[in-house]
């Protein structure tokens, strides 16, 4: 209407995903595909987010560049970039967007594992021979942190994170001589990792990894930085381990030990004993599916809640499977 743009309005305009065909839920901040076509190329929008973040000079924003493997690599589905952030007290590291804290240690660990799986595969099936050869002479597992960071900077174009999924966009490019390992050839030619495929024009490899956000509990031993991000496999192992703790505490209780005696024997807090013991009274169907690794992707804290909330097996199953049984 002829009014001047203020900085706040202009910032919102430049960060609005509507221009790439997306819609943001204002209550949850989640991004969904719109019913309209975008008018700005995603790559231009993504670069805009990078520039906006780089030019953010507010004293209230803490953006740390050192010791972050994936600096300027992680984006949400709208193209907004995650920045580096540390807590003042614990110095825990995060990749941060408003409302989302991704523990850096977990994201970097999952990323390194994904890249290692790719390098261990028969990459000639999806990568040209000369490029595949340069990848096979890289001893990624034994690289120092800085060299791993350089390699990831070469290979990873960008990463998108959405609830329950991490997607890697990996450039199909040769690896520089300085990052290759003299005298080394990767002996592994495993099958291509699941959910790994080239993009339409053959310039990148896309790798998808399902993950679970898991509230910190004492059975997990990861970097102390809020919520954990676990792969589906890691989460399943954690659930199995939790059931084992529950059965152990239940057996000790049935042998005649009091809760107080169990806390002293196990050197654990009373609250933990009660939480895990409740898992020993879960529905046999739930327990079987967890042990067979066929259960839905549920985090451990949610499992604690179900066990404490419901004594009836049908009610447990209804909430666990999120359907009427």
C-alpha beads as a LAMMPS data file, in Angstrom:
LAMMPS data file: protein, C-alpha beads

325 atoms
324 bonds

1 atom types
1 bond types

-500.0 500.0 xlo xhi
-500.0 500.0 ylo yhi
-500.0 500.0 zlo zhi

Masses

1 110.0

Atoms # bond

1 1 1 0.000 0.000 0.000
2 1 1 2.921 2.383 -0.483
3 1 1 4.350 1.929 3.045
4 1 1 8.075 1.338 3.554
5 1 1 9.316 -2.131 4.443
6 1 1 10.692 -2.363 7.964
7 1 1 13.549 -4.859 8.602
8 1 1 11.263 -7.274 10.458
9 1 1 8.719 -7.396 7.632
10 1 1 11.407 -7.813 4.997
11 1 1 13.034 -10.625 6.975
12 1 1 9.703 -12.467 7.217
13 1 1 9.151 -11.965 3.504
14 1 1 12.533 -13.430 2.579
15 1 1 12.091 -16.405 4.923
16 1 1 8.535 -17.245 3.886
17 1 1 8.423 -20.749 2.288
18 1 1 5.252 -19.856 0.375
19 1 1 7.463 -18.635 -2.486
20 1 1 8.846 -22.160 -3.066
21 1 1 5.426 -23.803 -3.022
22 1 1 5.335 -24.600 0.720
23 1 1 3.022 -23.653 3.584
24 1 1 4.031 -23.156 7.229
25 1 1 1.691 -24.194 10.062
26 1 1 1.823 -21.112 12.295
27 1 1 1.031 -23.107 15.449
28 1 1 3.565 -25.925 15.053
29 1 1 6.007 -24.236 12.623
30 1 1 5.908 -27.397 10.479
31 1 1 6.233 -27.035 6.707
32 1 1 3.926 -28.764 4.224
33 1 1 3.659 -28.910 0.447
34 1 1 1.217 -26.270 -0.795
35 1 1 -1.409 -26.559 -3.509
36 1 1 0.360 -23.826 -5.458
37 1 1 3.515 -23.711 -7.559
38 1 1 6.611 -21.968 -6.242
39 1 1 7.886 -18.854 -7.991
40 1 1 11.419 -18.949 -6.516
41 1 1 13.878 -21.800 -7.245
42 1 1 14.638 -23.815 -4.040
43 1 1 18.392 -23.291 -4.519
44 1 1 17.913 -19.498 -4.592
45 1 1 15.708 -19.633 -1.500
46 1 1 18.249 -21.818 0.322
47 1 1 21.108 -19.439 -0.544
48 1 1 18.970 -16.538 0.685
49 1 1 18.616 -18.243 4.069
50 1 1 22.390 -18.680 4.241
51 1 1 22.992 -14.996 3.530
52 1 1 20.379 -13.898 6.072
53 1 1 22.010 -16.079 8.709
54 1 1 25.523 -14.897 7.840
55 1 1 24.392 -11.265 8.120
56 1 1 22.719 -11.773 11.477
57 1 1 24.837 -9.627 13.826
58 1 1 22.514 -9.516 16.838
59 1 1 24.355 -9.851 20.136
60 1 1 21.664 -12.235 21.377
61 1 1 22.540 -14.789 18.721
62 1 1 25.411 -17.134 19.324
63 1 1 26.714 -18.783 16.182
64 1 1 29.841 -20.873 16.648
65 1 1 31.844 -21.843 13.579
66 1 1 34.565 -24.020 15.092
67 1 1 34.188 -27.716 15.864
68 1 1 31.003 -28.182 13.838
69 1 1 31.254 -30.770 11.083
70 1 1 28.057 -29.714 9.347
71 1 1 28.338 -25.915 9.498
72 1 1 25.860 -24.342 7.020
73 1 1 24.795 -27.797 5.788
74 1 1 21.526 -28.517 7.630
75 1 1 18.164 -27.045 6.589
76 1 1 14.530 -27.604 7.456
77 1 1 12.051 -28.519 4.720
78 1 1 11.355 -24.832 4.046
79 1 1 15.020 -24.160 3.322
80 1 1 15.764 -22.401 6.618
81 1 1 19.297 -23.090 7.749
82 1 1 20.251 -24.454 11.174
83 1 1 22.951 -22.411 12.904
84 1 1 25.614 -23.535 15.375
85 1 1 24.843 -22.970 19.030
86 1 1 26.378 -23.883 22.404
87 1 1 24.947 -23.634 25.900
88 1 1 26.791 -21.336 28.287
89 1 1 26.886 -23.715 31.258
90 1 1 27.537 -27.152 29.795
91 1 1 28.996 -26.039 26.438
92 1 1 26.740 -28.633 24.799
93 1 1 26.651 -28.207 21.020
94 1 1 23.515 -27.928 18.895
95 1 1 22.376 -27.227 15.379
96 1 1 19.598 -24.744 16.005
97 1 1 16.444 -23.370 14.447
98 1 1 13.758 -21.587 16.492
99 1 1 11.967 -24.310 18.413
100 1 1 14.353 -27.078 17.276
101 1 1 17.624 -28.083 18.944
102 1 1 19.479 -30.911 17.206
103 1 1 22.299 -32.326 19.376
104 1 1 25.422 -31.866 17.261
105 1 1 27.130 -35.007 18.546
106 1 1 24.209 -37.219 17.533
107 1 1 23.714 -35.631 14.105
108 1 1 27.438 -35.839 13.317
109 1 1 27.657 -39.457 14.506
110 1 1 24.688 -40.506 12.362
111 1 1 26.103 -38.594 9.391
112 1 1 29.552 -40.192 9.665
113 1 1 27.949 -43.634 9.911
114 1 1 25.862 -42.959 6.788
115 1 1 28.904 -41.792 4.806
116 1 1 30.932 -44.786 5.975
117 1 1 28.140 -47.137 4.859
118 1 1 28.175 -45.448 1.450
119 1 1 31.961 -45.736 1.106
120 1 1 31.771 -49.394 2.167
121 1 1 29.224 -50.191 -0.551
122 1 1 29.713 -51.129 -4.198
123 1 1 29.455 -47.471 -5.187
124 1 1 30.331 -48.200 -8.812
125 1 1 26.669 -49.145 -9.232
126 1 1 25.617 -45.513 -8.715
127 1 1 28.824 -43.473 -9.231
128 1 1 31.033 -43.193 -12.363
129 1 1 34.128 -45.382 -12.235
130 1 1 36.787 -42.667 -11.895
131 1 1 34.882 -40.959 -9.081
132 1 1 34.171 -44.270 -7.365
133 1 1 37.902 -45.028 -7.448
134 1 1 38.728 -41.752 -5.669
135 1 1 36.158 -42.592 -2.975
136 1 1 37.521 -46.079 -2.420
137 1 1 40.996 -44.846 -1.452
138 1 1 39.707 -42.780 1.488
139 1 1 40.117 -44.295 4.959
140 1 1 37.266 -42.291 6.426
141 1 1 36.982 -44.366 9.622
142 1 1 40.506 -43.422 10.742
143 1 1 40.506 -39.774 9.693
144 1 1 41.028 -36.997 12.222
145 1 1 38.042 -34.745 13.004
146 1 1 39.248 -31.853 10.835
147 1 1 39.854 -34.094 7.823
148 1 1 36.432 -35.688 8.230
149 1 1 34.946 -32.197 8.308
150 1 1 36.741 -31.313 5.052
151 1 1 35.561 -34.513 3.386
152 1 1 31.965 -33.953 4.455
153 1 1 32.240 -30.395 3.151
154 1 1 33.261 -31.799 -0.236
155 1 1 30.672 -34.543 -0.488
156 1 1 27.593 -33.131 1.243
157 1 1 25.750 -30.457 -0.690
158 1 1 23.113 -30.062 2.026
159 1 1 21.041 -31.990 4.564
160 1 1 17.338 -31.612 5.251
161 1 1 15.838 -32.467 8.616
162 1 1 12.188 -33.120 9.319
163 1 1 10.592 -34.900 12.245
164 1 1 11.587 -38.538 11.969
165 1 1 13.848 -38.227 8.926
166 1 1 17.274 -36.933 7.828
167 1 1 17.961 -36.671 4.085
168 1 1 21.487 -36.273 2.715
169 1 1 22.231 -34.782 -0.709
170 1 1 25.705 -36.009 -1.649
171 1 1 27.614 -34.581 -4.580
172 1 1 28.984 -37.076 -7.086
173 1 1 32.432 -35.490 -7.312
174 1 1 36.009 -36.791 -6.980
175 1 1 37.723 -36.484 -3.624
176 1 1 40.844 -34.311 -3.531
177 1 1 44.236 -36.021 -3.348
178 1 1 44.972 -34.443 0.042
179 1 1 42.059 -36.366 1.593
180 1 1 42.977 -39.709 0.077
181 1 1 44.934 -42.256 2.104
182 1 1 48.200 -43.419 0.476
183 1 1 48.357 -47.185 0.071
184 1 1 44.758 -47.688 1.195
185 1 1 41.896 -49.292 -0.708
186 1 1 38.540 -49.927 0.930
187 1 1 38.056 -53.710 0.698
188 1 1 34.282 -53.596 1.228
189 1 1 31.753 -53.782 -1.582
190 1 1 28.544 -54.180 0.361
191 1 1 25.071 -53.722 -1.055
192 1 1 23.963 -50.133 -1.534
193 1 1 22.494 -48.879 1.764
194 1 1 18.714 -48.808 2.012
195 1 1 16.937 -45.642 0.847
196 1 1 19.989 -44.564 -1.196
197 1 1 19.595 -43.585 -4.834
198 1 1 20.852 -41.059 -7.437
199 1 1 18.755 -37.979 -8.190
200 1 1 17.055 -37.439 -11.532
201 1 1 19.998 -35.770 -13.301
202 1 1 22.654 -38.017 -11.768
203 1 1 24.577 -35.213 -10.064
204 1 1 23.856 -36.280 -6.490
205 1 1 23.162 -39.302 -4.335
206 1 1 20.195 -39.021 -2.001
207 1 1 20.341 -40.933 1.290
208 1 1 17.384 -41.028 3.677
209 1 1 17.687 -42.036 7.316
210 1 1 14.754 -42.448 9.690
211 1 1 15.471 -41.217 13.220
212 1 1 13.779 -40.954 16.607
213 1 1 14.002 -38.050 19.045
214 1 1 14.485 -39.727 22.391
215 1 1 14.303 -37.890 25.719
216 1 1 17.460 -38.379 27.752
217 1 1 17.289 -41.401 30.015
218 1 1 19.987 -43.163 31.950
219 1 1 20.230 -46.127 29.567
220 1 1 21.568 -43.821 26.854
221 1 1 25.168 -42.691 26.913
222 1 1 25.548 -39.880 24.433
223 1 1 26.753 -36.308 24.535
224 1 1 24.945 -34.434 27.335
225 1 1 22.869 -32.045 25.255
226 1 1 19.130 -32.350 25.791
227 1 1 17.246 -34.734 23.526
228 1 1 19.040 -37.529 21.700
229 1 1 18.600 -38.285 18.043
230 1 1 18.801 -42.019 17.466
231 1 1 18.621 -44.060 14.306
232 1 1 15.776 -46.571 14.183
233 1 1 18.253 -49.375 14.894
234 1 1 19.763 -47.572 17.888
235 1 1 16.316 -46.808 19.258
236 1 1 15.253 -50.464 19.006
237 1 1 18.368 -51.537 20.896
238 1 1 17.605 -48.934 23.576
239 1 1 14.052 -50.251 24.006
240 1 1 15.311 -53.818 24.347
241 1 1 17.884 -52.738 26.909
242 1 1 15.199 -50.899 28.879
243 1 1 13.025 -54.030 29.005
244 1 1 16.015 -55.999 30.291
245 1 1 16.490 -53.498 33.116
246 1 1 12.786 -53.737 33.961
247 1 1 12.827 -57.531 34.141
248 1 1 15.972 -57.485 36.245
249 1 1 14.469 -55.112 38.811
250 1 1 11.195 -57.092 38.844
251 1 1 13.076 -60.347 39.507
252 1 1 15.016 -58.777 42.374
253 1 1 11.744 -57.498 43.848
254 1 1 10.079 -60.903 43.539
255 1 1 13.090 -62.490 45.239
256 1 1 12.158 -60.482 48.334
257 1 1 14.292 -57.346 48.053
258 1 1 12.611 -54.059 48.894
259 1 1 12.821 -51.094 46.518
260 1 1 15.212 -49.427 48.938
261 1 1 17.459 -52.502 48.910
262 1 1 17.347 -52.659 45.110
263 1 1 18.423 -49.004 44.848
264 1 1 21.433 -49.767 47.051
265 1 1 22.283 -52.986 45.199
266 1 1 21.991 -51.436 41.756
267 1 1 23.330 -47.990 42.752
268 1 1 20.363 -46.381 41.017
269 1 1 17.780 -43.811 42.103
270 1 1 14.467 -45.079 43.439
271 1 1 12.576 -43.184 40.739
272 1 1 14.502 -45.017 38.045
273 1 1 13.782 -48.413 39.604
274 1 1 10.042 -47.722 39.550
275 1 1 10.113 -46.429 35.957
276 1 1 11.914 -49.448 34.575
277 1 1 10.082 -51.992 36.685
278 1 1 6.788 -50.791 35.176
279 1 1 8.072 -51.950 31.776
280 1 1 8.031 -55.545 33.075
281 1 1 4.225 -55.322 33.177
282 1 1 3.710 -54.275 29.572
283 1 1 1.446 -56.204 27.211
284 1 1 3.109 -59.432 25.964
285 1 1 2.290 -58.332 22.401
286 1 1 4.170 -55.052 22.862
287 1 1 7.133 -56.811 24.460
288 1 1 7.252 -59.420 21.667
289 1 1 7.181 -56.783 18.938
290 1 1 9.948 -54.789 20.643
291 1 1 12.144 -57.865 21.017
292 1 1 11.459 -58.915 17.414
293 1 1 12.292 -55.358 16.250
294 1 1 8.897 -55.079 14.553
295 1 1 7.428 -52.450 16.896
296 1 1 6.604 -48.945 15.618
297 1 1 9.180 -46.200 16.085
298 1 1 8.391 -45.049 19.624
299 1 1 10.810 -43.291 21.951
300 1 1 11.675 -44.687 25.384
301 1 1 10.065 -41.843 27.320
302 1 1 6.743 -42.546 25.585
303 1 1 7.101 -46.213 26.519
304 1 1 7.625 -45.211 30.173
305 1 1 4.471 -43.079 29.983
306 1 1 2.357 -45.911 28.561
307 1 1 3.605 -48.388 31.176
308 1 1 2.892 -45.992 34.043
309 1 1 -0.456 -44.825 32.677
310 1 1 -2.203 -48.102 31.821
311 1 1 -2.412 -51.428 33.628
312 1 1 -4.848 -52.898 31.083
313 1 1 -3.042 -54.558 28.165
314 1 1 -5.635 -53.411 25.601
315 1 1 -5.260 -49.797 26.682
316 1 1 -1.471 -50.110 26.479
317 1 1 -1.705 -51.576 22.980
318 1 1 -4.208 -48.958 21.849
319 1 1 -1.828 -46.132 22.723
320 1 1 1.332 -47.988 21.674
321 1 1 0.097 -48.808 18.183
322 1 1 -1.990 -45.627 17.949
323 1 1 -5.015 -47.549 16.761
324 1 1 -8.045 -49.371 18.117
325 1 1 -7.209 -53.020 18.687

Bonds

1 1 1 2
2 1 2 3
3 1 3 4
4 1 4 5
5 1 5 6
6 1 6 7
7 1 7 8
8 1 8 9
9 1 9 10
10 1 10 11
11 1 11 12
12 1 12 13
13 1 13 14
14 1 14 15
15 1 15 16
16 1 16 17
17 1 17 18
18 1 18 19
19 1 19 20
20 1 20 21
21 1 21 22
22 1 22 23
23 1 23 24
24 1 24 25
25 1 25 26
26 1 26 27
27 1 27 28
28 1 28 29
29 1 29 30
30 1 30 31
31 1 31 32
32 1 32 33
33 1 33 34
34 1 34 35
35 1 35 36
36 1 36 37
37 1 37 38
38 1 38 39
39 1 39 40
40 1 40 41
41 1 41 42
42 1 42 43
43 1 43 44
44 1 44 45
45 1 45 46
46 1 46 47
47 1 47 48
48 1 48 49
49 1 49 50
50 1 50 51
51 1 51 52
52 1 52 53
53 1 53 54
54 1 54 55
55 1 55 56
56 1 56 57
57 1 57 58
58 1 58 59
59 1 59 60
60 1 60 61
61 1 61 62
62 1 62 63
63 1 63 64
64 1 64 65
65 1 65 66
66 1 66 67
67 1 67 68
68 1 68 69
69 1 69 70
70 1 70 71
71 1 71 72
72 1 72 73
73 1 73 74
74 1 74 75
75 1 75 76
76 1 76 77
77 1 77 78
78 1 78 79
79 1 79 80
80 1 80 81
81 1 81 82
82 1 82 83
83 1 83 84
84 1 84 85
85 1 85 86
86 1 86 87
87 1 87 88
88 1 88 89
89 1 89 90
90 1 90 91
91 1 91 92
92 1 92 93
93 1 93 94
94 1 94 95
95 1 95 96
96 1 96 97
97 1 97 98
98 1 98 99
99 1 99 100
100 1 100 101
101 1 101 102
102 1 102 103
103 1 103 104
104 1 104 105
105 1 105 106
106 1 106 107
107 1 107 108
108 1 108 109
109 1 109 110
110 1 110 111
111 1 111 112
112 1 112 113
113 1 113 114
114 1 114 115
115 1 115 116
116 1 116 117
117 1 117 118
118 1 118 119
119 1 119 120
120 1 120 121
121 1 121 122
122 1 122 123
123 1 123 124
124 1 124 125
125 1 125 126
126 1 126 127
127 1 127 128
128 1 128 129
129 1 129 130
130 1 130 131
131 1 131 132
132 1 132 133
133 1 133 134
134 1 134 135
135 1 135 136
136 1 136 137
137 1 137 138
138 1 138 139
139 1 139 140
140 1 140 141
141 1 141 142
142 1 142 143
143 1 143 144
144 1 144 145
145 1 145 146
146 1 146 147
147 1 147 148
148 1 148 149
149 1 149 150
150 1 150 151
151 1 151 152
152 1 152 153
153 1 153 154
154 1 154 155
155 1 155 156
156 1 156 157
157 1 157 158
158 1 158 159
159 1 159 160
160 1 160 161
161 1 161 162
162 1 162 163
163 1 163 164
164 1 164 165
165 1 165 166
166 1 166 167
167 1 167 168
168 1 168 169
169 1 169 170
170 1 170 171
171 1 171 172
172 1 172 173
173 1 173 174
174 1 174 175
175 1 175 176
176 1 176 177
177 1 177 178
178 1 178 179
179 1 179 180
180 1 180 181
181 1 181 182
182 1 182 183
183 1 183 184
184 1 184 185
185 1 185 186
186 1 186 187
187 1 187 188
188 1 188 189
189 1 189 190
190 1 190 191
191 1 191 192
192 1 192 193
193 1 193 194
194 1 194 195
195 1 195 196
196 1 196 197
197 1 197 198
198 1 198 199
199 1 199 200
200 1 200 201
201 1 201 202
202 1 202 203
203 1 203 204
204 1 204 205
205 1 205 206
206 1 206 207
207 1 207 208
208 1 208 209
209 1 209 210
210 1 210 211
211 1 211 212
212 1 212 213
213 1 213 214
214 1 214 215
215 1 215 216
216 1 216 217
217 1 217 218
218 1 218 219
219 1 219 220
220 1 220 221
221 1 221 222
222 1 222 223
223 1 223 224
224 1 224 225
225 1 225 226
226 1 226 227
227 1 227 228
228 1 228 229
229 1 229 230
230 1 230 231
231 1 231 232
232 1 232 233
233 1 233 234
234 1 234 235
235 1 235 236
236 1 236 237
237 1 237 238
238 1 238 239
239 1 239 240
240 1 240 241
241 1 241 242
242 1 242 243
243 1 243 244
244 1 244 245
245 1 245 246
246 1 246 247
247 1 247 248
248 1 248 249
249 1 249 250
250 1 250 251
251 1 251 252
252 1 252 253
253 1 253 254
254 1 254 255
255 1 255 256
256 1 256 257
257 1 257 258
258 1 258 259
259 1 259 260
260 1 260 261
261 1 261 262
262 1 262 263
263 1 263 264
264 1 264 265
265 1 265 266
266 1 266 267
267 1 267 268
268 1 268 269
269 1 269 270
270 1 270 271
271 1 271 272
272 1 272 273
273 1 273 274
274 1 274 275
275 1 275 276
276 1 276 277
277 1 277 278
278 1 278 279
279 1 279 280
280 1 280 281
281 1 281 282
282 1 282 283
283 1 283 284
284 1 284 285
285 1 285 286
286 1 286 287
287 1 287 288
288 1 288 289
289 1 289 290
290 1 290 291
291 1 291 292
292 1 292 293
293 1 293 294
294 1 294 295
295 1 295 296
296 1 296 297
297 1 297 298
298 1 298 299
299 1 299 300
300 1 300 301
301 1 301 302
302 1 302 303
303 1 303 304
304 1 304 305
305 1 305 306
306 1 306 307
307 1 307 308
308 1 308 309
309 1 309 310
310 1 310 311
311 1 311 312
312 1 312 313
313 1 313 314
314 1 314 315
315 1 315 316
316 1 316 317
317 1 317 318
318 1 318 319
319 1 319 320
320 1 320 321
321 1 321 322
322 1 322 323
323 1 323 324
324 1 324 325
